[in-house]
Amino acid sequence: MPDNAAPEFPFCPPPDGVLRRLTELGTPLPILRESMRRGFLAGRFVHAGHAKTYSGLKIYHETNGELRAAFAGIGWRMNEDENIPRSIRPDGLVIVTALAGDERTGLHGPVAQPRRPRGDAGIRIIRQNAQLFLDILDADDPALLPITDEGTWFLLYRRVGDIVRSELSLALGVTDDGGLIAWVERLILPEFDVNDGGGTAAIEPPQNPPEVDVPVTRRTA
């Protein structure tokens, strides 16, 4: 793509580009992978006495818990505004939260969506992303928006058998009912076997857990 060409949305870089973007974002692939792996392993510890929704909730909370612990170990801050667990990069410009994706998660071509519609808080987060992009460009044509790191990135995960598909994607827009999300960039991550712990990053909880961060404010010009 020429340097002066506007990217097509959603922008999906090739595998080597994905690794480069993860480095730019400060989100190491081993941390993302191991957080999801541990989340899915924790989801196995349910039985018939639990509510049917418990496994999914446990995977969600364990994945975010492991993710936040690992990111805290490299200087990120924790945030729970409106009960959404988030990790915030030290400069405050990149925010990451994990949630279950649909059957298109981690696949090139069809655009993935969260497994369930976003609630009021999720819709607000995504619309803050969109407003940030429009402020950067001072225009209202999303086709002309530049690739940027700033905003809330969603770590979408989907398990098929023992294989986990996932992506780290930056949301651009959402419908009023939270059921359809548009992406500005999708980083399709390598698939992995949930039983394979070899070569993954060790995640140690912070020795002194950081206090929950104050509400996030985006950078102004």
N, C-alpha and C positions, 0 to 999 in steps of 0.2 A: 504494500500500500504506500503510495507516495506520501512524503512528509506533510504535504499541504492538503491531502485528501481527507474528507470527513469519514470516520469509520461507519460501517453498517452496524445497526443495532439489532440484537445484542452482539457485541464484539466478543468473539470466542477465539483467543489465540491458540496456536498449535502447542503441543506438549512442552517444547523448549521455551516458548513464550510464557506458558503458565508458570513454570518454575521461576522465570525471571520476574514475573509480576508478583509472585508470592514473596520473593526476596524484597522487592520494592515496597510491598505492603508491610513487611516485617512479620509475616505469618508463616512460619516454617511448616513445610508439608509434614514432617514427622509428628509435630504437635497436633495438627489437625487430624491426622490419621489415627494416632493413638487415643485421642480424646473420643473419637467416634467408636473405635474398637472397644474401649472400656465401657462406653455407654451401652453398646449392644450386648456385651457380655453380662452386664448388670441386669439387663432386661430379661435374661434367662431365668433369674431367680424369682419366679412367680409361680403360683399354683392355682388350682381351680377355686380356691377360697378367695382369691383376689378379684376385684372388679375387672371386667374385660378391658377397660381403658388403662388399667394400671401399668401394664408393660410399656405401652407407648409413653406414658407420663414418666416412668422411671428412666427410660432411655433418654428422653429429652433432658431431664434434670441431671442425670449422671454425665451425659455428654457435655452439657454446659458447665457443670461443676469441674470436670477434668480440664476442660478448655480454659476456664478462668484461672484455675490453679496453675496450669502450665504457663499461661501468658503473664500471670503475676510474677512468676519466676524470672521473666525477662523484662520486667519493669512496667507492664501494662496495669491499668487500674480497673477495678470492678465497679459496676453500676447496676442498679436494679430499679430505675425509674419505671413506674407503672407496672411493676412486677415482671419486667422482661429482663432476664439475666444477660448482661452485656460485658464485654471486655473492651477497654478503651486504650488505644496506643498512647504512649507518653505525651505526644504532641497534641492529643485530643482530636486529631483529624480522621482517624480510622476507628470504626466501632464494629465489633463482630458478635453475632449471636447465632446459635445453632437451632435448627428445627427440622422436622421430618418433611421430606419432599414427596412428590407423586412419582408415578411409574416412569416419567421422562427424566427424572433427576440423573445427572451425570452422563447424559447422552448428548452427542452432537446432533444438531438438526432440530428435533422437536423441543420447544421451549418448556422447561420445567416450571412447576408451580409448587408452592407449599401444599402439603397434604390437606390442610384445612384452611379455610379463609382466615385472613387476619382480622383481629378485633379492632376496636377504636384506636388503641394505643399503637398497634402495628401499622394501621393506615396512616396515622400521624407521622410515624418514623419515616415511612416511604415518601410521603409528601414533603417532608423536610428535605429528603435527598433531592427530590425533583426541584424544589425551590432553590436549593443550593446551586444546582447546575445552571438554572436560569439566571441566578444572580451572577455567577461566574461569567456567563456569556452575555448577559444583558440582552437576551432575545428570548423568543418563545417558540423556536423551531428545534425540537429535540434532535433532528437529523444532523444538526450542525454542532452538537455538543462535543467538546473534547473529552478524551479519556482522562479520568481523574481518579485519584485514590480516595478522596474525601467522601465521607458518608457512612451509612450503616451497611455492612456486608452480611449476607445470610449464608451460613454454612448449611446447605441442604444435604440431607443424607437419606439413602434408601437401601434397604437390605433385600437381596434376592437370593434365597437360600443362604449360603455362607458368604456370599460376595456382597461387599458394600460398594455402592456407587455414590458419588458425592460431587459437589461443586461449591465453590465460593463465589457468590454472585452479588452484584451491586444493583439494588432496585432503583428504578426510575419513575414508575407510576403504578397506580393501583385504582381499581374501580371502587365505587362508593360502598359496595358490600364486601370489599376485601377479597373477592374471589378470583380476580385476575390481576397478575402483577407483570409489569413490563420491566425488562432488565437493560441496563446500559452496558454491562460487561458480565460474562460468565466464564469462570475459570474451572474447566472440567478437570477434576482430579483423577489420578490413576485409581483403578479399582483395586480392592485388596480383599483377602480372605480374613474374616473376622477371627478365625482361629490362629492366624499367623501373627505372633508377637515378635518375631525375629526382626531385628534392625529398627525397631520403633523407638521413639524417644521415651526415656524415663520421665515420669511426671511425679514430682514431689510437691505436696502442698506447701505453701509458704510457711516458713518458721514463725513469722509474725504476720498473720493474715491482715491485709490492708483494710482500712475502713472503707465502707461503701462510698463511692464518689458522689459528689453533688451533681445536680442536673447539668447536662452537657449544653454548652453554648457553642455555636459554630463560629468559625473565624470570620471577621468582618474586614472589608477592605481598608 
